[in-house]
Structure formats: C-alpha cells, structure tokens
C-alpha cells in the first residue's frame, strides 16, 4: 500500500467533509464527448442553483467544460493514453476481431476498470481533498469515482451515459478494480461500488427496463425537448425544400470516411436532402464531391435541426439516439463500436429504427432501410411513443433539486 493513500483505520468510513449550503459538487467522467455531454446538464443545473461545481476529467474535457462556464480540474491523462496502455498489453489492436456482442465485456473491465481507475484515482483523491465536496457525481464508467467517494466518506451519485451496465460486465469490472481498492485498505463492494447510492438514468424505462428495477434510480432527461425555432441561418435555405435526413456518426466513429461516403451515396437517389455532420476534427472536404442535395458541416446544434428533419441515419450512440428519439424521428442505425450495438438492439426491439450491422451495410441495404423508416408509419409511431416517454422524464434542474434534498435535507440554494 502506498503511504498516505488510505484513511487511518479509525477514520475509515467517516466523512472527511461536512456538507455546506450551498454545496460543493465534484463531477467526474471519462474524457470523451460521449461521456461528457450527458453529464454536463446536471453539472450546469447544480451551478445554476448556486452550488460550487468542479468537473474533473482528462485534458480533452478542458475546453468544452470551460465553454459551458464550469470550473475544470485535470484528472488523469488523455483517453489516447488509456488506449495506449491497453495496446501495450497485447499483440495487435485491442478488441480486434471480437464479435459485437463481446465488445463491452472486453473493453469495459480492461480499459475503464483496470486501466482507467489506476490512471485517475490519485488525481481524483487530490481534487476531492482540495474541493471538499458534499457530493461526488461520477459517470457510470468512471470507476475511480465510487472508490474515492467511499475512501473519503463523500455521498456519491452514479450518472449513466448510456444503457445501464449489465451485471455480468460489472462482475468483471469488480474483479479488475479490486487491487486498487485494496491499496486504500478497502474491499471492493458489488458492482464495483457503482450502485451503493442513487443512480441517475438517462434512458426511459421503456428502452432500459433494468434501470427501473434499481432501488434508487433517478431518471433524468439529458436532451432538450423539441422547440418551434427556425433552423440555423448558416444552413442553405434550399435544404428544407424536400424532406431532410440527418446523418451523423457521432464523435468516436466519425473518422470512418468510407462509411460516410457510402451512406451519402446510398441516400443520393432518394427524394430527400441530407444534412450530415462529421465532427470538429474531420474536414468535410475529405468526403469529396457531394451528391446533389447533400450538405455537410462539422457541427450543427442537434436540437435546432432535428425538429425540421424527417428521419435520421446514425451510429446509435447514446446522446445521438436520445436526441433523435426526443423529436420522434424514425431512424436507420448503423452501430460501430462500444455500446452502439446494445442501443441499436433496443431501438429495433422498440420498433423505432431499422438496424444494419457492419457486415450488412451496403448501398442497397441502406437505401431500403431509409425508405422503410421514411414511409413506414409503424416505425414513426414507435419513435413518437418514445418521444413521449423522454418528454416525461425530469429535467436536470428538477433532478439537481432532488439530489440536493437527499444529501442535505433541504431544497435548492438561491440562484445567483
């Protein structure tokens, strides 16, 4: 055990910090947009209620956190270093050749459990001791979060960033992080400590029924509801002359230029226009000459354009899928990595999307699936039912108030 890392035996389990009014809230997450974007609305809600909020993550999070007006603290290295550490343990590319149904069981315990916890925990302990938070909010794959909360006696809340992680995967994670817990003189609890307190769930129970079975589940709507505003003025006005299909591969799989091109070409013969976003780190020029009716941008505010679209083609990332469903849009899902496959499966089971697995994606299949969701009333009705479920979930401000009451026993602070 490293000196100074564990509380004294007589103090273990006692809170180091006293909750004050307003609260200090430490929010920690994986340094990647798919983890940061879902958790920031709750962080902003705490800040709006007068709390002191610090977001602790890797260096990729510094700019987006600061842009939202929140304080940032670096915890751990970049996500690329995490993958580098995993790659250093194997010959070849980590996960290469795995069937989609085994991707989560491979990466979550190894990358996020064993490697991520070891790389984040020391910095997160230091951040917690500096801030002295009354509440620690951690994303569901930041397994250093429950460890630090337990070691320092801080109330903690798990914030999902996708579907609830399954029990089998969490058993593997628990084994993977056990040595780090032992360094702190602690025995790792079930589910790696992630379910010892409240769990904030971002998918409606109709798509993630296991989340509704938790003892302390707190639903949260992370995506904006539809509004009647006009689309962004910097988009071509003629884009809206025909039905528009929104195309995105998110922020992790967006470097797959051949797939982007295939999808654009597959949609080119349909009586639609296409609005595609490739992400801030991809040059739209890499796609070459675009088909007639296609417009490609690095980024557009999803909430400002989805209400004007007829359907979507996407990778089934959590934030993208929820945004599309919040607007009641039917879609074609082409899952690429991580939890995309599980989310796509839930969308298909709910009848709100057609799913094409990687080996099934060609122009004919994409074209046929797009036609089916554009003109299939059952798919549209299923998407609209899910939109109603999402609209009924509490807002970030409402959830921040509930969590404050659970921690402090009092309501929200006076807004600044």
C-alpha positions, 0 to 999 in steps of 0.5 A: 500500500502506498503511504498516505493513500488510505484513511487511518483505520479509525477514520475509515468510513467517516466523512472527511467533509461536512456538507455546506449550503450551498454545496460543493459538487465534484463531477467526474467522467471519462474524457470523451464527448460521449461521456461528457455531454450527458453529464454536463446538464446536471453539472450546469443545473447544480451551478445554476442553483448556486452550488460550487461545481468542479468537473474533473476529467482528462485534458480533452474535457478542458475546453468544452467544460470551460465553454459551458462556464464550469470550473475544470480540474485535470484528472488523469491523462488523455483517453489516447493514453488509456488506449495506449496502455491497453495496446501495450498489453497485447499483440495487435489492436485491442478488441480486434476481431471480437464479435459485437456482442463481446465488445463491452465485456472486453473493453469495459473491465480492461480499459475503464476498470483496470486501466482507467481507475489506476490512471485517475484515482490519485488525481481524483483523491487530490481534487476531492481533498482540495474541493471538499465536496458534499457530493461526488457525481461520477459517470457510470464508467468512471470507476475511480469515482465510487472508490474515492467517494467511499475512501473519503466518506463523500455521498456519491451519485452514479450518472449513466451515459448510456444503457445501464451496465449489465451485471455480468460486465460489472462482475468483471469490472469488480474483479479488475478494480479490486487491487486498487481498492485494496491499496486504500485498505478497502474491499471492493463492494458489488458492482464495483461500488457503482450502485451503493447510492442513487443512480441517475438514468438517462434512458426511459424505462421503456428502452432500459427496463433494468434501470427501473428495477434499481432501488434508487434510480433517478431518471433524468432527461439529458436532451432538450425537448423539441422547440418551434425555432427556425433552423440555423441561418448558416444552413442553405435555405434550399435544404428544407425544400424536400424532406431532410435526413440527418446523418451523423456518426457521432464523435468516436466513429466519425473518422470512418470516411468510407462509411460516410461516403457510402451512406451519402451515396446510398441516400443520393437517389432518394427524394430527400436532402441530407444534412450530415455532420462529421465532427470538429476534427474531420474536414468535410472536404475529405468526403469529396464531391457531394451528391446533389442535395447533400450538405455537410458541416462539422457541427450543427446544434442537434436540437435546432435541426432535428425538429425540421428533419424527417428521419435520421441515419446514425451510429446509435450512440447514446446522446445521438439516439436520445436526441433523435428519439426526443423529436420522434424521428424514425431512424436507420442505425448503423452501430460501430463500436462500444455500446452502439450495438446494445442501443441499436438492439433496443431501438429495433426491439422498440420498433423505432429504427431499422438496424444494419450491422457492419457486415450488412451495410451496403448501398442497397441495404441502406437505401431500403432501410431509409425508405422503410423508416421514411414511409413506414408509419409503424416505425414513426409511431414507435419513435413518437411513443418514445418521444413521449416517454423522454418528454416525461422524464425530469429535467436536470434542474428538477433532478439537481433539486432532488439530489440536493434534498437527499444529501442535505435535507433541504431544497435548492440554494438561491440562484445567483 
